[in-house]
Amino acid sequence: RKNVFATSNLLARVDELAAFLNEAQIRNYQKWRILGTYVWPNWYIGKTYQDEIKWMKQWIAGRLAWIDNNYTPAPVFSRDGGPITPGFTLAMTAPKGVIYYTLDGADPRLSGGAISPQAAIYSSPITLSANARLVARARNGVAWSPPAAGTFVVSTPPLIITEIMYHPQSPPATSSYLTEDFEFIELKNIGTAPLDLSGVHFTNGIVFSFTGSAVTRLGPGEYVLVVKNLAAFTSRYGGLPNIAGEFSGSLDNAGERLTLEGAVGEPILDFDYNDVWYPSTDGLGFSLVAADEHAPLSAWDGRTNWRASALPGGSPGADDPPSSVPRVLVNEALTHTDPPQLDSIELYNPNSTDVDIGGWYLTDQRAVPQKFRLPAPSVIPAGGYAVFTENDWNANPALANSFRLDSHGEEVYLYSADAAGNLTGYADGFSFGAAQNGVSFGRYVISTGEAQYPAQVSNTLGGSNAGPRVGPVIINEIRYHPAPGDEEFIELKNVTSVPVKFYDPNYPMNGWKLAGAGFTFPPDAEISANGLLLLVGTDAALFRQKYNVPLNVPVFALYPRVLQDSGETLALQRPDPPDVDTNTGSILIPYIDVDAVRYVRKAPWPTNADGLGASLERLNASAYGNDPINWRASYGPGTPGRANWESLESWKARYFSPAELADAAMSGDGADPDGDGQTNFQEYLSGTDPRDAQSCLKIESTTTSNSTPQTILIRLNAAADRTYTVQYRNSLATGDWLRLTNVAPPLVSGLMDVAVPSATNSNTRYYRVVTPWQP
């Protein structure tokens, strides 16, 4: 039993549910005074609520142990699957029975319980020199254990996806084919030797296996195609060679995950494509083409290793020629104006030569590119800007290709075209939300290379952008995937010196929202100057009690809303004054992004925040927030309602002079300048003073109470912004340190007494205190 069914996690779930009842149980036992009593034939009732919880956990742990003892345990590998070197040896152990295994992913047990003829008996460590999917079971008499499995990869097959036609151009209305019938995926052998495709298969996106297909062997540098509908494909592209067959399912027009695996389940490619990367690939006839066939496989998961095909229809089965269209960027857009201001779109030429964009198109609908055609010539100098206004694209509102930018949110895109007006594959632009009157959106490139378009500090049409607005309230900390026993939370921070009310003063019933979390602030919600506010995934009062949240920090419950472990966009939004929807004539309330964060569970976002106990902490509250470089995983389970952890560099600068910072013997992580036995890094984690030998994390004393049941008071020197776990073991020679209790941060630094139950089955018990607290 692993993961959520591990005994430790099941017991943590009991603690979590018990916490929900903590406030109610007091009233219950005041009315029904049954604690510490016994009435036949009922069970004995413990003396305290915690005794009852302890008994429940004891029963569960004992029952699970009994169940486990009645089954044959699965074999244990000497290491988990993953990359290995040729000649690696793998050992297996099992406390009961004989171990049977296979190397091709087949189950060594046949349906009905017989031994598979493919299975081998394990007698000594196995040498692996090729990719293998090892599945093993122990057989004790006629009883089989659960399977143990791992995929061991010596080398990744040199097979890549080079082209994706995920949203083809629609066929004529008279055609008998559907748009999706023209989908295809192109793959290429980038190795130097022929590649056996038998067993290679897709596991996400589409359903297809090369086993038994029309192409099972691919020469070096050769392409192979899998298509949605062979007849439709042939009608558009002719009879191309190396078509392996038809796949089941369809590619998602909005983007999705594609996973390609080898014959034994070894990962080859696993990535997501997205329709927002290159608009011309989204139904306008162009395909997605890999920009660098030899880039690291991780690069397939991002926009930068893809481009739009040079020609409509793509280039299935052949190299795609490089595009000759120069890049021109949509750099700034002013979308909400009152006279004398005009809605405006700024274009930027990042090239070292002039670019003539005469004949190109501007549009407010990505799917309808050919609206306003730019006059010829329209030359943008190298490194220069061009600004077009509504007087250009809406000079005659009666024309079908005229448009207006919607201040409530829509799109703005630039498309390249030839002299005849045909699209040539290049496009750039973005979608935008509701805008504050007179505030523009501008291009901003974050640390990953992704271009985003936040509201700007000021309008700079015709020049370089001023940069994103930050505040007055920002998303400061997120715990989206807590460890078992902990709760989700989102912390907001007021970065100004005045209180902020979470509603429109002129329309008090129009409250702020946290989009993504599905939360609307109540009419009286307010955050103090430079203050914090919490949105939590449980009962607000219980959360405040558990984490000792200061009373001046408001706490609101999101429960039962659950943050997405895989990642999502959280946007703090304020209401603009009610306005008329020009499309419907109805009254609407535009909501303007004040701050937004799109977190994901994968690097470059901090991965320790994904179920390992940490939260995401914003590093600089004054800097742009929707960028992984401005976030880190907390060193502990987060600091809800308190200041985020200071960086190690900033902490050292508070205690050491510039000369000392250059001296590793004084300020290095492993140095101990005050001689108290704790390194600088340990003092940093503990929140203590590295220059004061009396300031360190230690147990000052222990006192045994005379109460019943007996408790131990552990006195420690605690810091106001640190959490702690008290652990114990009954022997220093054997056994693991076990969690006894977690300790929330005190309101102020100083000596702190922690009451823990004394040992009941041992005359000796050893205690230690760990910071930050452990899951």
N, C-alpha and C positions, 0 to 999 in steps of 0.2 A: 504493500500500500504506500503510494507516494503522493506528492502534491497535496491536494485538498483532503485526501483520505488518509494522510499520515496521522498517527495518533496525536502528535503535538499540535497539528492544525485543527483537528477535531476538538481537542480540549480548549484551544484558543477560541473556537467558535462558541463553546459553552460559556466562556468568560465574557465574550462579546454580548451574547443574549442575556446573561445575568446582569450586565451593566444596564441594559434597557429596563430591567425590573427593579433596579436598586432603590429608586425612590418609592415605587409602589409597595415593595416588600415591607417597608417600615410600617405603613398603614395597615397592611394585611396582618402582620404579627401583633400589632397593637390591638386589633379587633379579635383575632383568633390566637389566643395565647397558648400555642401548642409547642413552642420550641422547648426542647429538653424533656419532652414527655413521651410516654409509651402507653398505648392502649391496644391490647390484643384485639384483632390479629394484625394490626397495622405494623409498619416498620417503626423503628426508633427514630424520633425526630431530633436532629442535631440541636445543640444549644444556641447556635447562631445561624443566620442566613448563609454565611460563608461555610459553615459546617455542612449545610445541605448541598451547596455547590461542590464542595470538596468530595462529598460522598458520591455525587453524581459522576464526577470526573474519575473517581477511583473505580466505580462500577464499569464505566465505559472502557477505561484502560484495561481493566482485568478481563472484561468480556472480549475485547479485541485481541488480547494476548491469547486467550483460550481458542478463539477462532483461528488465529494464525497458527497455533500449535497443531491444529487438526488438518492443516493443509501442507502439502509439500512445498517448501520455499523455492522460489525461482533462483536459478544460478546467478552468481555475481561475477561481472567481468573485472579484470584488473584495471581497465580504464574504459571510459565511455567512447562511443563512436566519434568520428571526426577525421581530420587529416592525419595521415601516418606516413612514415618513410618505408620504402620497400624493405622487406625482411623483418618488419615489426613482429614481435611475438606477443600473443594475447593468452593470458591465463584465465581459467574459470574455476570457480569453487561452488559447491553446493553442500549444505549440511546433511542432506538425505538423498539417497538414490543415485542413479547413473545419469550422467549428462549426455543428451543427444543434441546434435547441432547440424545446421546446414549453413552454407556460405552464399546461397543465391536468394535468400529471403523466403524460401519455402518453410512451412511449419514442419518440424520433425515429428509431430503427432498428426496422424491422419484423422479424418472425421470418423468418429466411432471409437477412437482410442488406440488404434494399432500404431506401430512404429513405421514411419515413412521409409521406403527403401532408399530414399536420397539421404537419410540421416546418417551421421557418423557418430561413433562413441568417443567422447572426450577422454583421453588418457594422459596427455601431456600438452604443454603450451603449443598453440597453433601459430605457424609462421605465415604471415600475410604479405604477398608480393604483388597483389592486384586488388582492385576495388572489390569489396565484399559487403554483402548484407548478411550479418551473422544473426541467426535466430536459434536460441537454445532453450531446452526444457530439461528439468530433472524428472526421472521416472523412478518412483519408489514402489516396487511391486507392480500394480496396475494403475497406480495413482500418478497423474502428471502434475507438475508444477505449472504456474502461469509462465508465459514466455518472457524471456529476456532478449532484447534485440538491440543492435547497433549497426550503423552504416560506417564502414571504414574506407577512407578514400586515399589511395596512393596518388592518383592524378585525375584531374577533371577532364572529361572528354572535350577536345577542342572544337566544340560545336556551338555556334552562336546564332542568335536571331538577328538578321540584318535588315529586315524590312517588314512592316506591318501595315496592311491596308485594313484598318479597323472600321472606317466609315466611308465606304466608296461613294462616288457620285451616283445619284439615282439614275436608273435607265429611263428611256423615253416612256411616256404614258402608255404607248401601245405594246410595250414589252411584256412578256409573260413572266419575267424574272423579277424578284424583289431586290431592293437595294443591298441587303445583306448577302445575297447570293454571290456577290463579287468580292467578298472578303478573301484575303489570303495572308499567309505568313511565309516568309522566305528565311531559310537557314543556310549556313555556310560552314564547311569544314576548313578551319583556319590552320590546321595542323599540316605536317609534312608527310603524313602517311595516310593510306586509305582508312576510313572509319567505318566500323560495323555499327549500323543503326539499330540492329535487332534489340528490342527491349527498351529503347529510348522512347519516352512518352511524356505527354503533357498531363499535369495533375491539377492545374488551375487555369481558368480562362476558357479553354476548349478541351474537348476529349479526342485524343488521337494517340495511337501507338504505331511506331514504325515496324513492329513485329508483323510479318506477313504482308506489309504494304508493297507498293509497286517499286519502291526504292529502299533497299536495306543496306546498301554499301555506297559510300560517298568518297570520291577521290579528293586529294588535296586541292584546295581552292575551289571546289565545285559547290554549286548551290542545289538545294532541294526545296520544293514548294509543297505546302499543304493548303488546300483550298476548301471553301465552303460548298461550292456547287461547281463541279467540273464542267458541266455543259455551259453554264453561265460564264465561267471564267474563259472557256475556249471561244465563246462568241465575242468576247471583248479583246482577248489577247492572242488568239490563235492557238495552234497546237504546240505548246512549249514542251521541251523535254524535262525530265526529272521532276515530274509531279507525283508525289508519293501517294496521294489519295485525298479523300474528303474528310474533313473533321466534323464532329458533332458539336452542337451548340453554336453560339454566335459571339463575336467579339463585341464588347460593350462600347457603344459610341461615346460614352462619357469617360472611358478609361477603366482599367481593371488590372488585376494581378495575373501575370503569366508565369507559370512554373514549369520548367523543363527538367526532367530527371533521367538518369542513365538506367542501364539494365538492372542494376541492383539497388535502385533508389537513390543513388548518389546525386546530390544537387549539381546541376549544370548552370541554369539561370533561374533566378527568382526575382522578379521586379514588377513594378507598376508603371504603366504608361498613362498619360493624362491628356485629355482632349484640349486642355487650355494651353499646352506647350506651343503648338503651332496651329493656328486657326485654319490654315488652308488644308490641313489634313482631316478636318472634321466635316466631311460631307461635300467638300468643294473639289474633290477629284485627285488630291495629292496624298501620298503615303508617308508614313514615318520611316526614315532611313537612319541606320546607325552611322554616326559621324566618324567614329574611330573604331574599326573592327578589332583592334588590339588593345583597347583600353581595359583597365581592370574590370572584372565582372560586376563589381559594385557600382560602376558608373552607369550601367544600364538602367538603374533606378532613378535617374535624374534627367532633366531636360537637356543638360549640356552635352550629353553623348548622343543626342538625336537631332535630326533636322528634317525639314520637309523635302520631299523628292524634287528633283530639278524640273521634272516634266509631269503634266497631268497623267494620272493612271499609274505612276510609279515606274519601276523597272524590274518586274518579277523575273527571276532567273538570270539576272545580269548585274554588273556593277552599275551603280547610279552615278551619272556624271555630276561633277561639282556644279553648284549654282553660280551664275555670274551676276546675280542681282545684289547690289550693295545694301548693307544694313542702314536703315533709317528708323529712328525710335520715336514713338509717341512718348514725350517727356513730361508734359504737364497738361492738365485739363481744368479749366474753370467752368463749372457746370451749374452754378446757382448764382445768378446775378440780378441786380436791379439797375435800371438806367442811372448813370451813363455807362456802367460796365456792360460788356458783351460776353456771352459765352465764347470761350476760346479753346483752341487746341494747338499746343506747341509741338513741333517736330524738331528733332536733333540729329545732325549728321555726325557720327563718331569717327568717320573715316578721315584719312589724310588727304583726300582729294574731293573736289566738288562733286555733288550728286544732283542730277536733274530728275526730279520726281514728277515732271509733267506727264499727265495721263494716268497717274496712279489714282487710287480711290480712298476717300475718307467715308466712314459709315458709323452709325450708332447701333448697328445690328451685325454681330459677327457672322451670322448665317446669311446675311444679305449684303455682300461686300460692295456691289457696284452701285453706289449711291452718288455722292458728290465726286465728280472727276476733277482732279486738280488741273488748273490751266497749264498749257505748255507754252514756253518753258517755265519751270518752277525750280530754280537752281538754289540749293542750299550749300553755302561754302563749307569747306573742310572745317570741322569743329564748330560749325555755326548752327543757327536756329532759324526756323520759319514759323510764323504764327498765323493761323487762319481763324476767322471768327464766324459767328452766326450770319453775318452779312455776306459771307461767301457761300456757305452750304445751305442757307435758308433765304437766299435773296428773293426767291419767288416761292412762297409757301404752297402755291397751287400745283407746283410740279411734283410728280410722283417720287422723284429721287431726292427731294428736299427733306430735311429733318431738323428736329430740335433736340437738344440735350435735356434729359429729364433730371431735374434737381433732386428727385426722390431716388434716383439710381437707375443706371442702365449700362451701356457699353460705348467704347470709342476705339476704333481700329483703323489702321492704315494697311492697304493692300497694294502690292506691285502689279503692274499690268504692262502689256506691250502696246505698240502704236495702234493696234486694232481694238484695244480694250479687253483683250483676253488676260485672265489672271496668269501670273508667272511664278506663283508659289510662295513669295515672301509676304509675311504679314507681321504686324506688331500692334499691340494695344492691350487694353485691360477693361475689366468690368469694375464699376464703382457703385457705392451705396449712396445714401442720402448725404447731401453736402450742406454745410453751414453757409449762409449767404456770404458771398465774397471770398470764400476760402477754396483754394485749388487743391487738386490731387497731383502728386508728383512722383516721378520714378525714383526709387531708392533701392540700391543693390545691397543685400545683406551679405553676411560672411560666407554663405554657401554659394554665392554667385547668382542667387535667385533675385529677380527684379520684383519689387512690390511697389504699391502706389498709395501710400498713406496721405492723409491731409497734411498740407505744408504749413510751416511756421509763418510764411508770408508768400505772396504771389510774386513770381519772378519771370513772367512771360518774356521770352526773348533772351533769357540768360540762364545761367546754371541754377539748379534748384536750391531752395533755402534749407531743406531738410524737414524731417517729420515733426509734427506736434507731439508733445508728451504731456499727459495730464489733462485736468487737474487731479484725477484719480487714476491709478494704474493697478494692473493685476500684478501682485507682488510675490505670491507663493502659491503653488498648486501641488496637492498630493492626490493624484488621480488613480493610483494603483497601490493602496497601502498594503503593508504586511498583515497577515491574519491577526485580528484583535485590534487593529487600528482603524481609523475612519478617514474618509475623504474630506478634504476641505479646500477652499479657495480663499486666499487672503487678499484684500484690497488695501491700497495705501493712498492716502491723501498727500500729494507732494507739494501742497501749497500751505501757506501760513494762515489760511482762513477756513472755517468749516464749510463743508459742501453738503447741501441737501439733495437727496436723491429723488427730486421731482421738479417739475417746471413751476416756478413760483407763480406764474400767471395762470396756470392750469394745474392746480395741486393734485388732481386725480391722475395726472399723466406721470407715472413713475419711471425711473430708470429701469433698464433691463440688463441681465447678463445672458445674452444669446449664447446658445450652446448648452447652457445649464438649465434653460427653461425657467428662469427666475425673474420675477418682477418685484421691485422693492416696494414695501408698504409705504403709504403716504407720509409717515412720520420718520422715515429712515434718514439718518444723517451720519456723517463721518467727521470727526473733530479735526482741527488743524493739525497737519502732520501725523494724523492718527491712522489706526488700522481698523478693519472691519472683516468679519469672518462669515463665510457661507459654508455650512458644514453638512456632511452626509449622514447625520443622525439627529437625535433630539438635541436642541440647542443647549438646554440646561445640563444635560448629561455630558455633552462635549466640554462645556465650560468647567464642570467639576473635574472631569478626567484629566484635562490638560492644564488646569489651574490658570485659565485665561483671565487676565486682568479685567476688573469690573468696568473699566472705561472703554473696553473694546466690545462693540455690538456684535452679537452672534445671531445669525438667522439660519434656519434649517432648510436645506435643499431637499432633504429626504422626502419621497423615495427616489429622486432623480439620481442616476449613477453616471459618473464621468466615464468616458470611453477609455479603456485600457490601451487600445490601439492608437489613440490620438484623436483630437478633434480641435475645432476652432472655438475659442471662448472670446466673446466680444462684449465689452462693457459699453452700453449705449445709453445716450440721453435723448429725451424727446425734444424735437423742434416744435415750434408752434403749429397747430393744426393747419392744413393746407388743402387745396382742392386738387384731386387727381384729374389731370387734364384729359386722361383717356376715358374715364368713366363719369366724371362730374361729381363723384362722391367725396366726402370729407375723409382725409386720412391724417395720421400722425406720423410724420417721418422720424426715424430713429437714426441718430448720427453716432458713429463709432468714436468713443473716447479713448479706448485702448483695446487692442486685440492681440491674442496669442494663439498660434497654431502649433501645439506641441505634438510630437510623435514619439513612439517608444524606441525608435532606432537612432543610432548615431547619425549626425553629430549632436543630437539632443542627448543629454545625460541619461544613460541606460540604467543607472542604479536606482532611478526613481520608478522603475517598472516592476513593482511587486517586491522589491528588496528592502523596503522600509523607509526609504528616503523620500523627500519631497523635492519638487523643482523650486529653486530659489532664484529670484531675480538679483543680479549682481549690482546693477546700477539703476536706481529708480528714475534717474533723470535721462537715461538713454533709451533709445527705441527698443520696444519690448518683443516684437515678433521676429526675433533672431536668436538662434541657439547659442550664439557667442555671449549673450547677456544672461545666460542661465547656467546653473550648476545643480548637481544633486547635493542635498544637505548632508552633513556628516552624520546626523542622527535622523530621527523620524520627523524632522521639521520643527518649526518654531511658531505654531499657530498663535496669533495675537501678540507676538513679540518680534523684535528686530531680527532680520535674517542674519545668519552667521557672517561675521566679518571674514574677509579673505585672509589667508595666512600672511601674505605680503604686507597688508595693511596692519595686521596685528603686530608683526615684528617691528614695523616702523614706529609704533607707539612706545616700544620698550628699548629699542636699540638705536644708537647714533649712526649716522652714515658710515663712519669708520668701522663701527662694530658690525654693521650689516655686511661689510666687505670681508669680515673675519669669520670664517666658518666655525672656528673653535669657540666663538662667542655666540653667534646668532644662527648657526647651522641647525637643521632640524634635529640632529642627534646630539647637539651640545646641551650641557647642563650648567649654565653659568652660576646658579645659586646653590648648587650642590645638594639639592633636596632629593635626588634620586629619580627625578622625572625630567625627561628631555624637553627641549623647547616645543617639539611637536605635541608631546603629551600634555604640556601645560596649555598649549593652544586649544586642544580638544577639551581640556578640563575647564577652561575659562579662568585659569589662575595666573599669578604674576611670576614670570620666569626670573625676576631679579630678587624675589623674596622667598627665602627658604621656608618660611612659615605658611606661605600660600601655595598649597598643593592639594591634590585630591587624595584624601586618606581617611580611614575610619578613626575618628578621635577616641571613641570609647564604645563599649557595649554594656547595657544594663538589663538584668532580668527582672521582669515585673513580678509582683505577688498576686496578680489577678488570675482568674480562671476563665478561659484557658490561659496558660502562661504565654507571655510574649517577650520578645527581645527588642530593646530600643537600641538602634544603631545610630550613632551620632557621627555626622560627616560634615566637612566644610564644603558647602554647596554654592554654586554660582547661579545667579538669577536667570540666566538664559541657557542653562544646560539641563538635560534630562539624564536620569540615572536608572540603572537596573541593579537590584540586589540579587546576587546569585549565591548558591550554596552547594556544598558537597559534604558527605559524611566521612570522606577519607582523602587525604592529600596524595595518596599513592595510586588510587584507582578511581574510576568513574569520571563522568563529565560534570562540568559546572552547570547547574540547572537554575532556571529563572525562578525566583521567589516572588518578586514584585517589581513593577515599574514605578518610578518616582517622577512626577511632573516637576517642572522647574519651580523653585520658590519665588515668591514675589520680590524678595530682596536677597542679596548674597549674605552668607554667614553660616553659622552652625545650624544644623537641621537634624531633627530626630525622626527616624523611620521605624515604625513598629512592624515587626514581622513575627509570625508564629514560631514558637520554639520547636525544637525537634521532639518528636513523639516516640520514635522507634530507635533512637540512637543516643548514647550518652555524650557523643561528641559531634559537633557540626561546625564547619568552617564557612565563613562568609567572605564575600568580596563585593565591591561596588564598581560598576562599569559605566562609563559615559562614552557616547550617548546611549540611550536605552536600547536594548536588544529585542528584536521581534520574537 
